[in-house]
């Protein structure tokens, strides 16, 4: 009987192992959902504010697109959570059925035991105990069996009580998961309905943009203003670089002049200063594609895929997926980490010889200004902030203040 009790406990423990694993996954998924809900609420507040204020066309389109993307992601996460909770409910239902069978069998066994006690009393146990105490053998083994006979009824009762308590706990978990499942399904239905409304709103605005010349003009002015801001930033960085080079040359000239003067003062002892070791990141050799994906917008003059007007692109755009990391195209130093109009959170890296690479629309950034990065080192996660058409990377290359085709620059050896 004791062996059977131990086996039953092991089976119950194994039955609880799967739900615990699922519950951990559900908890992790809940945390992810909470983060998404916070981000989504923030974007929706920004969009609501746009409806009461006169904001730029590109800014409005960008926020509409971000809301759509985040709503789709949120619905996907709700579906994942729904599947996990459904799985947990199914597992709990299976475990409850198994537990009910154990409880039923235990009750039947106890009913038989009560009938035997009613019919025969405890004389049979007394005879068995007397035989154990009077026979010769291992005293420890005799003591074990005496204890087993005296307490087996109590063990059966305790086991039944424990099984009933476990069943109550499982039932509470099942009811909690069923409530959560209903909430998830209601949220999902509401978000899917809202998604249709958001898509309709975006389509309406893009249609207006296609036919409204005044809106097109405002969008083009905004686009060109963002381009000028980008060029001005590069110009400022290049001026800073040249000033630093001039200051370094001046300091070197002063150092040499002081060394020459010192050499004259000490004619007997010639002092030769070792030049300071400098480490420069070379651009020679193959470069690294900053993000694996389809190039959806090329460098130079072309029709804008969203605005449907002719624009001159300073860089290229690469389609991305949420969670994918952006890499430094070549070794260099991070000279700017900032929010840039039309590009969102961005990183600018200075390479050897005054070449700059720009990485825009980042969801998160892993580097700080002043950090030296190596080729293919991760600098951030691709995103859709300030993007007009989904998750993508804006990638620009300037040699001095002149932009060049990033795809050609990446191929240069």
C-alpha positions in Angstrom: 0.0 0.0 0.0 2.8 2.4 0.9 4.4 1.8 -2.5 1.1 2.6 -4.2 0.8 5.8 -2.3 4.3 6.9 -3.3 3.5 6.1 -7.0 0.3 8.1 -6.8 2.2 11.1 -5.4 4.7 10.9 -8.2 2.0 10.8 -10.8 0.3 13.9 -9.3 3.7 15.7 -9.3 4.2 14.9 -13.0 0.7 16.1 -13.7 1.5 19.5 -12.1 4.8 19.9 -14.0 3.3 20.7 -17.4 0.9 23.4 -16.1 3.7 25.1 -14.2 5.7 25.4 -17.4 2.7 26.7 -19.3 2.0 29.2 -16.5 5.5 30.5 -16.7 5.0 31.1 -20.5 1.7 32.8 -19.8 3.3 35.1 -17.3 6.0 36.0 -19.7 3.5 36.6 -22.5 1.4 38.8 -20.1 4.5 41.0 -19.5 5.0 41.4 -23.3 1.4 42.3 -23.7 1.6 44.9 -21.0 4.6 46.6 -22.7 2.7 46.6 -26.0 -0.4 48.0 -24.4 1.6 50.9 -22.9 3.3 51.7 -26.2 0.0 51.4 -28.1 -1.7 53.7 -25.7 1.1 56.3 -26.0 0.9 56.2 -29.9 -2.9 56.5 -29.8 -2.7 59.5 -27.5 -0.2 61.2 -29.9 -2.6 60.4 -32.8 -5.6 61.8 -30.9 -3.5 65.0 -30.3 -2.9 65.3 -34.0 -6.6 65.5 -34.7 -6.9 68.6 -32.5 -3.7 70.3 -33.8 -2.4 71.3 -37.2 0.6 68.9 -37.7 2.8 67.9 -40.6 1.5 65.6 -43.3 4.4 63.2 -43.0 4.2 63.2 -39.2 0.5 62.2 -39.4 1.1 59.5 -42.0 4.0 58.1 -39.9 1.9 57.9 -36.7 -1.0 56.3 -38.6 1.4 53.7 -39.9 3.0 53.1 -36.5 -0.4 52.6 -34.9 -1.4 50.1 -37.6 1.9 48.1 -37.1 1.6 48.1 -33.3 -2.1 47.1 -33.5 -1.2 44.2 -35.8 1.6 43.2 -33.4 -0.7 43.5 -30.4 -3.3 41.2 -32.1 -0.6 38.7 -32.9 0.5 38.7 -29.2 -3.1 38.4 -28.0 -3.4 35.3 -30.3 -0.2 33.8 -28.8 -1.5 34.4 -25.3 -4.9 32.9 -26.2 -3.3 29.7 -27.5 -1.1 29.4 -24.3 -4.1 29.9 -22.0 -6.2 27.5 -24.1 -3.4 24.9 -23.8 -3.3 25.5 -20.0 -7.1 25.0 -19.7 -6.9 21.8 -21.8 -4.1 20.4 -19.7 -5.9 21.3 -16.4 -9.1 19.7 -17.7 -7.1 16.5 -18.5 -5.4 16.6 -15.1 -8.7 17.1 -13.3 -10.2 14.1 -15.1 -7.2 12.0 -14.1 -7.4 13.3 -10.5 -11.1 12.5 -10.4 -10.4 8.9 -11.3 -7.8 8.7 -8.5 -10.2 10.2 -6.0 -13.0 7.8 -7.1 -10.7 4.8 -6.8 -9.5 6.0 -3.4 -13.1 6.4 -2.2 -14.0 2.9 -3.5 -11.0 1.4 -1.7 -11.9 3.2 1.6 -15.6 2.1 1.3 -14.3 -1.5 1.0 -12.1 -1.0 4.0 -15.0 0.4 6.1 -17.2 -2.6 5.1 -14.4 -5.0 6.3 -14.0 -3.2 9.5 -17.8 -3.3 10.0 -18.0 -7.0 9.3 -14.8 -8.3 11.0 -13.7 -5.5 13.3 -10.0 -5.0 13.9 -9.3 -8.6 15.1 -7.5 -9.5 11.9 -5.0 -6.6 12.4 -4.6 -7.6 16.1 -3.7 -11.1 15.0 -1.2 -9.8 12.4 0.4 -7.5 15.0 0.7 -10.3 17.5 2.4 -12.5 14.9 4.8 -9.8 14.0 5.8 -9.1 17.6 6.3 -12.7 18.5 8.0 -14.1 15.5 11.8 -14.1 15.0 13.4 -11.9 12.4 14.9 -8.4 11.6 13.6 -6.1 14.4 13.8 -3.0 12.1 11.6 -4.7 9.5 9.2 -5.9 12.1 8.9 -2.3 13.5 8.3 -1.0 10.0 5.4 -3.4 9.4 3.9 -2.8 12.8 3.9 1.0 12.0 2.5 0.4 8.6 -0.5 -1.7 10.0 -1.2 0.8 12.7 -1.2 3.9 10.4 -2.3 2.7 6.9 -5.9 3.9 7.5 -4.7 7.3 8.5 -2.4 7.5 5.4 -5.3 6.6 3.1 -7.4 9.4 4.6 -4.5 11.9 4.4 -3.9 11.0 0.8 -7.6 11.4 -0.1 -7.6 14.8 1.6 -4.5 15.9 -0.3 -6.0 14.8 -3.6 -9.2 16.8 -2.9 -7.2 19.9 -2.0 -5.2 19.5 -5.2 -8.4 19.2 -7.2 -9.8 22.4 -5.6 -6.6 24.3 -6.5 -6.7 23.0 -10.1 -10.4 24.0 -10.3 -9.5 27.5 -9.2 -6.7 27.7 -11.8 -9.0 26.5 -14.5 -11.7 29.1 -13.6 -9.1 31.8 -13.6 -7.7 30.8 -17.0 -11.2 30.6 -18.4 -11.9 34.2 -17.3 -8.6 35.3 -18.7 -9.4 33.5 -22.0 -12.7 35.3 -22.3 -11.0 38.7 -21.7 -8.3 38.0 -24.3 -11.0 37.0 -26.9 -12.9 40.2 -26.1 -9.8 42.4 -26.5 -8.8 40.6 -29.7 -12.3 41.1 -31.2 -12.2 44.9 -30.2 -8.6 45.3 -31.6 -9.5 43.6 -34.9 -12.5 45.9 -35.3 -10.3 48.9 -34.5 -7.7 47.7 -37.0 -10.3 47.8 -39.8 -11.2 51.4 -38.8 -7.5 52.4 -38.7 -6.8 50.9 -42.1 -9.8 52.8 -43.5 -8.5 56.0 -42.0 -5.0 55.5 -43.4 -6.4 54.6 -46.8 -8.6 57.8 -46.8 -5.6 60.0 -45.9 -3.4 58.5 -48.6 -6.2 58.9 -51.1 -6.6 62.5 -50.2 -2.8 63.0 -50.5 -2.9 61.4 -54.0 -5.5 63.9 -55.3 -5.0 67.0 -53.0 -2.3 69.2 -54.6 -2.1 71.5 -51.6 -1.5 68.5 -49.3 1.1 67.1 -51.7 2.9 70.5 -51.7 2.9 70.6 -47.9 4.2 67.0 -47.8 7.0 67.8 -50.3 8.0 70.9 -48.4 8.2 68.8 -45.2 10.2 66.1 -47.0 12.7 68.6 -48.3 12.9 70.3 -44.9 13.9 66.9 -43.4 16.5 66.4 -46.1 18.0 69.8 -45.4 18.1 69.0 -41.7 20.0 65.8 -42.4 22.5 67.6 -44.7 23.0 70.3 -42.1 23.8 67.7 -39.4 26.4 66.1 -41.6 27.9 69.5 -42.5 28.1 70.3 -38.8 29.8 67.0 -38.0 32.3 67.6 -40.9 33.1 71.1 -39.7 33.7 69.7 -36.2 36.0 67.0 -37.6 38.0 69.6 -39.6 38.4 71.8 -36.5 39.6 68.9 -34.5 42.1 68.1 -37.2 43.3 71.7 -37.3 43.6 71.8 -33.5 45.6 68.5 -33.6 48.0 69.9 -36.2 48.4 73.1 -34.2 49.1 71.1 -31.0 51.6 69.0 -32.9 53.4 72.0 -34.3 53.6 73.5 -30.8 54.9 70.2 -29.5 57.6 70.1 -32.2 58.6 73.7 -31.5 58.9 73.0 -27.8 61.0 69.9 -28.6 63.3 71.9 -30.9 63.8 74.5 -28.2 64.5 71.9 -25.6 67.0 70.2 -28.0 68.9 73.5 -28.4 69.0 73.9 -24.6 70.5 70.4 -24.2 73.1 70.2 -27.0 74.9 67.3 -25.2 71.9 65.1 -24.9 69.7 64.7 -28.0 66.1 64.0 -27.1 64.0 62.1 -29.6 60.3 61.9 -28.8 58.4 58.9 -30.0 55.4 59.8 -32.0 52.1 59.0 -30.3 50.5 55.8 -31.5 47.2 56.5 -33.2 44.6 53.9 -34.0 42.6 54.6 -37.2 39.8 52.4 -38.4 40.4 51.4 -42.0 37.7 51.3 -44.6 39.7 48.9 -46.8 38.2 45.4 -47.4 34.6 44.3 -47.7 31.9 46.2 -45.7 28.9 44.9 -43.8 25.3 45.1 -45.0 23.6 47.0 -42.1 20.4 45.0 -42.3 19.4 41.8 -44.2 16.2 42.6 -46.2 14.7 43.9 -49.4 15.9 47.4 -50.5 12.6 49.2 -51.0 13.8 52.6 -51.8 17.0 53.5 -53.8 19.4 56.5 -53.7 18.7 59.5 -55.9 15.7 60.8 -57.8 12.6 58.6 -57.9 8.8 58.4 -57.1 8.2 58.2 -53.4 6.3 54.9 -52.7 3.9 56.5 -50.3 3.7 60.2 -51.3 3.6 59.3 -55.1 5.6 62.5 -55.8 9.2 62.8 -57.2 11.7 63.0 -54.4 15.5 62.9 -54.2 16.6 60.3 -51.7 19.8 60.9 -49.8 20.0 57.3 -48.8 18.3 53.9 -49.2 15.6 52.1 -47.2 15.8 48.4 -46.3 12.7 46.5 -45.2 13.1 45.0 -41.7 11.4 42.7 -39.3 10.7 43.5 -35.6 13.5 42.3 -33.4 16.2 42.3 -36.2 19.4 44.1 -35.3 21.1 46.8 -37.3 24.9 46.5 -37.7 27.7 49.1 -38.3 28.6 48.9 -42.0 32.3 49.6 -41.3 34.6 50.3 -38.3 34.4 53.9 -36.9 33.3 56.1 -34.0 29.7 56.9 -33.1 29.5 60.7 -33.4 25.8 61.2 -32.9 22.9 59.4 -31.2 19.8 61.5 -31.6 16.1 61.9 -32.8 16.3 63.3 -36.3 13.3 64.8 -38.2 12.0 62.3 -40.7 14.4 59.6 -39.5 13.4 59.1 -35.9 15.9 57.7 -33.4 19.2 57.5 -35.4 22.9 56.8 -35.1 25.7 58.5 -37.1 29.1 56.8 -37.4 32.2 58.6 -38.6 34.6 56.4 -40.6 38.2 57.0 -41.7 38.7 60.1 -43.9 35.5 61.9 -43.0 33.0 59.4 -44.3 29.7 59.2 -42.3 27.0 56.5 -42.3 23.5 57.2 -40.9 21.1 54.6 -39.5 17.5 55.8 -39.0 14.1 54.6 -37.8 15.7 52.6 -35.0 13.4 51.1 -32.3 16.2 50.9 -29.7 19.9 52.0 -29.7 22.8 50.0 -28.1 25.6 52.5 -28.5 26.6 55.9 -27.1 28.4 58.9 -28.6 32.1 58.4 -28.5 32.0 54.6 -28.7 34.4 52.9 -31.2 32.5 50.2 -33.2 33.8 47.4 -35.3 32.5 46.3 -38.7 29.2 44.3 -38.3 28.9 45.3 -34.6 25.2 45.6 -33.5 24.2 49.2 -32.9 20.4 48.9 -32.4 17.1 47.3 -33.4 15.2 48.2 -36.5 11.9 49.9 -36.0 9.2 52.1 -37.6 9.5 55.4 -35.6 9.0 58.3 -38.1 8.6 55.7 -40.9 5.8 56.2 -43.5 5.6 52.6 -44.6 6.4 50.0 -41.9 9.5 48.7 -40.2 12.6 49.6 -42.1 16.1 51.0 -41.9 17.1 54.3 -43.4 20.8 54.1 -44.4 22.8 57.0 -45.8 26.4 57.5 -46.6 28.2 60.8 -47.0 31.8 61.4 -48.0 32.5 64.7 -46.4 29.3 66.7 -47.0 28.5 64.9 -50.2 26.0 62.0 -50.1 26.9 58.9 -52.2 25.0 55.8 -53.3 25.1 53.5 -50.2 24.8 50.3 -52.3 27.9 51.3 -54.4 29.8 52.4 -51.3 29.1 49.0 -49.6 30.5 47.2 -52.7 33.8 49.2 -52.8 36.8 47.3 -51.6 
